[in-house]
């Protein structure tokens, strides 16, 4: 995410690694390895070299701590014009192993009445977020993470897929919980929240989080499963038909999907 790495190359890169792993875990694949493509400006300029050094430090810390080997990669320097450089852009490609393709998990909600659970911890971290860009509120706190935390949650997620019937899973990233849930509704189902969610709950882009769909009858056991490992899981709502609602806010699924899919068209006029 160049908006995050532009603010803080270290934590922005750590967040990139975190998201890569989250995406692998979300489909029920065990992270195996990764490759990188590191794109930066002119390394002859101290500030550009500093960005590169911080990014590589973060990548090394996350990869070694998580135990994920980097099997290939390249570095591209001098990506700038006479006027400005590109933001630090570490691009990562993760490889995961799905032991049984029949047990791969998709991201769309499946069954009306199922419970929706948020896995992970949410903090007031808006540096480089969509919320900050849309509201024009400056924030320099890029989301934090650690390889130990990421590994604990990832292992617990994969174990939960074996112990429970998980109908859908999606990592929480750009736009926070609100956008994640909206995207999960685009398969034709809706969502209704069960409690009041403030702007931090809805739009924070804190790392190491997923949203899952499970049977309502499994709800208590599922949350207790994570609690037994000292990890956070929170019931946030239910799968419904046709609408997405967070408290007093409500929007039709088709309307939300249209806005989501046509965003680039509205921006460019194409």
C-alpha positions as CSV (number, residue, x, y, z in Angstrom):
1,X,0.0,0.0,0.0
2,X,2.0,3.0,-1.2
3,X,-0.1,5.4,0.9
4,X,1.1,3.7,4.0
5,X,4.7,3.3,2.9
6,X,4.9,6.9,1.9
7,X,4.1,7.9,5.5
8,X,6.3,5.2,7.1
9,X,8.3,2.8,4.9
10,X,9.0,0.5,7.9
11,X,5.5,-0.1,9.1
12,X,4.0,0.2,5.6
13,X,6.2,-2.7,4.5
14,X,5.4,-4.7,7.6
15,X,1.7,-4.1,6.8
16,X,2.2,-5.3,3.3
17,X,3.7,-8.6,4.5
18,X,0.8,-8.9,7.0
19,X,-1.8,-8.5,4.3
20,X,0.0,-11.0,2.0
21,X,-0.2,-13.6,4.7
22,X,-3.8,-12.7,5.6
23,X,-4.9,-13.3,2.0
24,X,-3.3,-16.7,1.9
25,X,-4.9,-17.7,5.2
26,X,-8.3,-16.4,4.2
27,X,-8.7,-19.1,1.5
28,X,-7.5,-21.9,3.9
29,X,-4.0,-22.1,2.5
30,X,-0.9,-22.6,4.6
31,X,1.7,-19.9,3.8
32,X,4.7,-21.5,2.1
33,X,7.0,-18.8,0.7
34,X,7.0,-15.4,-1.1
35,X,8.7,-13.4,-3.7
36,X,9.2,-9.6,-3.7
37,X,9.6,-6.7,-6.2
38,X,11.0,-3.7,-4.4
39,X,10.4,-0.4,-6.3
40,X,12.1,2.8,-5.0
41,X,13.5,6.1,-6.1
42,X,17.0,7.3,-6.6
43,X,19.3,5.5,-4.1
44,X,21.9,8.1,-4.5
45,X,19.7,10.5,-2.6
46,X,20.0,9.8,1.2
47,X,16.3,10.1,1.8
48,X,15.4,7.6,-0.9
49,X,18.1,5.2,0.3
50,X,16.7,5.6,3.8
51,X,13.3,4.5,2.6
52,X,14.7,1.4,1.0
53,X,16.7,0.5,4.1
54,X,13.7,0.8,6.4
55,X,11.6,-1.2,4.0
56,X,14.1,-4.1,3.8
57,X,14.5,-4.1,7.6
58,X,10.8,-4.5,8.1
59,X,10.5,-7.2,5.4
60,X,13.4,-9.1,6.9
61,X,11.9,-8.8,10.4
62,X,8.5,-10.0,9.4
63,X,9.7,-12.8,7.1
64,X,12.3,-14.2,9.6
65,X,9.9,-13.9,12.6
66,X,7.1,-15.6,10.7
67,X,9.4,-18.2,9.2
68,X,8.5,-17.6,5.6
69,X,11.3,-17.8,3.1
70,X,11.8,-15.3,0.2
71,X,12.5,-17.5,-2.8
72,X,12.9,-14.8,-5.5
73,X,12.8,-11.1,-6.0
74,X,14.2,-8.0,-7.6
75,X,14.9,-4.4,-6.8
76,X,14.0,-1.5,-9.1
77,X,15.7,1.9,-8.4
78,X,15.5,5.3,-10.0
79,X,11.7,5.3,-10.3
80,X,11.3,9.1,-10.3
81,X,11.0,12.2,-12.4
82,X,13.0,15.4,-12.1
83,X,10.2,16.6,-9.8
84,X,9.4,13.7,-7.5
85,X,9.9,10.0,-6.7
86,X,7.4,7.2,-6.5
87,X,6.4,6.3,-3.0
88,X,8.2,3.3,-1.6
89,X,6.5,0.3,-3.3
90,X,7.4,-3.1,-2.0
91,X,5.2,-5.6,-3.9
92,X,4.9,-9.1,-2.5
93,X,3.6,-12.3,-4.0
94,X,2.7,-15.0,-1.5
95,X,2.5,-18.7,-2.2
96,X,0.3,-21.0,0.0
97,X,-0.6,-24.6,0.0
98,X,-4.3,-25.7,0.0
99,X,-4.2,-29.3,1.3
100,X,-7.6,-30.1,-0.2
101,X,-9.0,-27.8,-2.9
102,X,-12.5,-28.9,-1.9
103,X,-11.9,-27.2,1.4
104,X,-10.8,-23.9,-0.1
105,X,-12.8,-21.0,1.4
106,X,-14.3,-18.2,-0.7
107,X,-15.1,-14.7,0.4
108,X,-18.8,-14.2,-0.4
109,X,-21.5,-14.7,2.3
110,X,-23.5,-17.9,1.7
111,X,-26.5,-18.4,4.0
112,X,-29.1,-16.1,5.6
113,X,-29.1,-16.3,9.4
114,X,-25.4,-17.3,9.7
115,X,-23.3,-15.3,12.2
116,X,-20.5,-12.9,11.1
117,X,-17.4,-12.7,13.3
118,X,-14.5,-10.3,13.3
119,X,-11.2,-12.0,14.2
120,X,-8.3,-9.8,15.5
121,X,-7.8,-6.5,17.4
122,X,-8.9,-3.1,16.2
123,X,-7.0,0.1,17.1
124,X,-7.3,3.7,16.1
125,X,-4.8,3.4,13.2
126,X,-5.6,5.5,10.2
127,X,-2.3,6.4,8.6
128,X,-2.5,5.9,4.8
129,X,-6.1,4.7,5.2
130,X,-9.1,5.1,2.8
131,X,-10.9,6.9,5.6
132,X,-8.2,9.5,5.9
133,X,-8.2,10.1,2.2
134,X,-11.9,10.4,1.9
135,X,-12.4,12.7,4.9
136,X,-9.1,14.6,4.3
137,X,-8.1,14.0,7.9
138,X,-4.4,13.6,8.3
139,X,-3.1,10.7,10.2
140,X,0.5,9.5,10.5
141,X,-0.1,6.4,12.6
142,X,0.4,3.5,10.1
143,X,-1.0,0.2,11.4
144,X,1.4,-1.8,13.5
145,X,1.9,-5.5,13.5
146,X,4.5,-8.2,14.5
147,X,5.5,-11.6,13.1
148,X,4.6,-13.3,16.4
149,X,1.1,-11.9,16.5
150,X,0.5,-12.6,12.8
151,X,1.7,-16.2,13.2
152,X,-0.5,-16.8,16.3
153,X,-3.6,-15.6,14.6
154,X,-2.8,-17.3,11.3
155,X,-2.3,-20.7,12.9
156,X,-5.5,-20.2,14.9
157,X,-7.4,-19.3,11.8
158,X,-6.2,-22.4,9.9
159,X,-7.0,-24.6,12.9
160,X,-10.5,-23.1,13.2
161,X,-11.2,-24.1,9.6
162,X,-10.6,-27.7,10.5
163,X,-12.7,-27.5,13.7
164,X,-15.6,-25.5,12.4
165,X,-17.7,-25.1,9.3
166,X,-16.6,-21.7,7.9
167,X,-18.7,-20.6,5.0
168,X,-16.8,-17.5,4.0
169,X,-13.6,-15.6,5.0
170,X,-12.2,-12.3,3.9
171,X,-9.2,-10.4,5.3
172,X,-9.8,-6.8,6.5
173,X,-7.7,-4.3,4.6
174,X,-8.4,-1.2,2.5
175,X,-11.5,0.6,3.9
176,X,-11.6,-1.4,7.1
177,X,-14.4,-3.6,8.3
178,X,-17.2,-1.7,6.5
179,X,-15.7,-2.3,3.0
180,X,-14.7,-5.9,3.8
181,X,-18.3,-6.7,4.8
182,X,-19.7,-4.9,1.7
183,X,-17.4,-6.9,-0.6
184,X,-18.5,-10.1,1.1
185,X,-22.1,-9.1,0.3
186,X,-21.6,-8.8,-3.4
187,X,-22.3,-12.5,-3.9
188,X,-26.0,-11.5,-3.4
189,X,-26.4,-11.6,0.4
190,X,-26.6,-8.7,2.9
191,X,-25.5,-7.9,6.4
192,X,-27.0,-6.5,9.6
193,X,-24.8,-5.4,12.5
194,X,-25.8,-6.5,16.0
195,X,-24.3,-3.6,17.9
196,X,-23.2,0.0,17.5
197,X,-20.0,0.2,15.6
198,X,-18.2,3.6,15.7
199,X,-15.9,5.0,13.0
200,X,-12.9,3.2,14.4
201,X,-14.7,-0.1,14.3
202,X,-15.9,0.5,10.8
203,X,-12.9,2.1,9.1
204,X,-9.7,1.4,11.0
205,X,-7.2,-0.6,8.8
206,X,-5.5,-2.4,11.7
207,X,-3.6,-5.4,10.6
208,X,-4.0,-9.1,11.4
209,X,-7.8,-9.2,11.0
210,X,-10.4,-11.4,9.2
211,X,-14.1,-11.6,8.9
212,X,-15.7,-15.1,8.9
213,X,-19.2,-16.5,8.3
214,X,-20.2,-19.4,10.6
215,X,-23.4,-21.1,11.8
216,X,-25.1,-19.2,14.6
217,X,-25.1,-22.4,16.6
218,X,-21.3,-22.4,16.5
219,X,-20.9,-18.8,17.5
220,X,-20.1,-19.2,21.2
221,X,-17.8,-22.2,20.6
222,X,-16.0,-20.3,17.8
223,X,-15.4,-17.2,19.9
224,X,-14.3,-19.4,22.9
225,X,-11.9,-21.2,20.6
226,X,-10.0,-18.0,20.0
227,X,-10.3,-16.8,23.6
228,X,-8.7,-20.1,24.8
229,X,-5.6,-19.1,22.8
230,X,-5.6,-15.5,24.2
231,X,-6.9,-14.1,20.8
232,X,-9.8,-11.8,20.0
233,X,-13.0,-12.7,18.2
234,X,-16.1,-10.6,18.2
235,X,-19.6,-11.2,16.9
236,X,-20.5,-8.2,14.6
237,X,-23.7,-9.3,12.8
238,X,-25.7,-11.7,10.7
239,X,-26.1,-12.6,7.1
240,X,-29.4,-11.2,5.7
241,X,-31.0,-10.7,2.3
242,X,-30.5,-7.7,0.0
243,X,-29.3,-4.9,2.3
244,X,-26.2,-3.9,4.2
245,X,-26.9,-2.1,7.5
246,X,-24.7,-0.7,10.2
247,X,-27.1,0.7,12.8
248,X,-29.1,3.6,11.2
249,X,-27.1,3.4,8.0
250,X,-28.6,1.1,5.3
251,X,-27.9,0.5,1.6
252,X,-29.1,-1.9,-0.9
253,X,-26.5,-4.5,-1.9
254,X,-26.9,-3.8,-5.6
255,X,-26.5,-0.1,-5.1
256,X,-23.3,-0.6,-3.0
257,X,-21.9,-3.0,-5.6
258,X,-22.6,-0.6,-8.4
259,X,-20.8,2.2,-6.5
260,X,-17.9,-0.1,-5.8
261,X,-17.5,-1.4,-9.4
262,X,-17.9,2.0,-11.1
263,X,-15.5,3.9,-8.8
264,X,-12.7,4.1,-11.4
265,X,-15.2,5.1,-14.1
266,X,-16.5,8.0,-12.0
267,X,-12.9,9.1,-11.2
268,X,-11.6,9.0,-14.7
269,X,-14.7,9.7,-16.7
270,X,-14.0,6.7,-19.0
